[in-house]
Amino acid sequence: MTPDLRICEDMNELSRRAADAVVTAIHDAVVQHGRCSIGLAGGNTPRPIYRLLASQFKEQIPWNLVHFFFGDERFVPPDDPQRNETMVREALFDHVPFPRSNVHAVPAASTAGEAAEGYEVMLRKHFATVWPRFDLVLLGLGADGHAASLFPGSQALRERDRWVVDVTAPAEPPVRVTLTLPVFNHAALAHFVVTGSNKAPALRSVLEGTDPE
């Protein structure tokens, strides 16, 4: 499938257009099957998107019908500022009215492996299908070509059975939990939000298909 590449003038335009696309995906999913399940991205790039959803687009979203998940998570203590859930909560969740049970975060555990197992159990209860079918996943792209916490060359890229795995990444913090490639590939829609000239080589490689990993 050829990706639909959209180039924006600046970060403000990108964030606004991405937020508008999220709202459209939510409405389409609700019309089709009564609820929407979204996999959220972490990092700095999506933060302004979440802030727009909580402000300019707030009244356009049926919040009680939206379920939020995380594409990956850093294995750090709850409320740690490096945790993706902390960032999204501060930018989005704390500012919109919806049941907190609609947030499905990676559970606290003594090890990343246990957290991954617990999150997979949570996902299987929500979807109850052979593979989860997210209505939308938001993803970024690292300068090294990683998405979520699936890094080039990682053994996690070869996982074909599990929905969630723990990984040791070449980044800080290194211990992480991530959804697997088949999970992302089974999503109905995926938006990659990419900014920064340092990511241009990785984006070019992805679009040209020169490196499958």
Secondary structure, 3 states (H helix, E strand, C coil): CCCCCCCCCCHHHHHHHHHHHHHHHHHHHHHHHCCEEEEECCCCCCHHHHHHHCCCCHHHCCHHHEEEEECEEECCCCCCCCCHHHHHHHHCHHHCCCCHHHECCCCCCCCHHHHHHHHHHHHHHHHCCCCCCCCEEEECCCCCCCECCECCCCHHHHCCCCCEEEEECCCCCCEEEEECHHHHHCCCCEEECCCCHHHHHHHHHHHHCCCCC
